[in-house]
Amino acid sequence: NNIGVVCRAQQKYSEALDYHQKAFAIRKRHLPSDHFRFGTSYNNMGEVYQGLGQYDVALKYYELALEVYQQSLPPQHVDIAILLVNKGLIYEG
């Protein structure tokens, strides 16, 4: 996951997506299906697609992340705020 974040920051989007997909697969094997870290994976993949300019795809991943977060985190959690900022940046641009 963290390597994917670094790759995205370096604008190495295909590598970033690959690492985020690997992190997601690991989480699927080891975490319960309602764990909030699935939201983190969706948010991170959304950020990659946003960087690629694929805004519709990014928004779909952000919506998936929001669904997970709403079920697993308190409403004022910082991860929800970060996700909403990410969505807002798409509409702002």
Secondary structure as GFF3:
##gff-version 3
##sequence-region A 1 93
A	DSSP	alpha_helix	2	9	.	.	.	ID=ss1
A	DSSP	alpha_helix	13	30	.	.	.	ID=ss2
A	DSSP	alpha_helix	37	51	.	.	.	ID=ss3
A	DSSP	alpha_helix	55	72	.	.	.	ID=ss4
A	DSSP	alpha_helix	78	92	.	.	.	ID=ss5
###
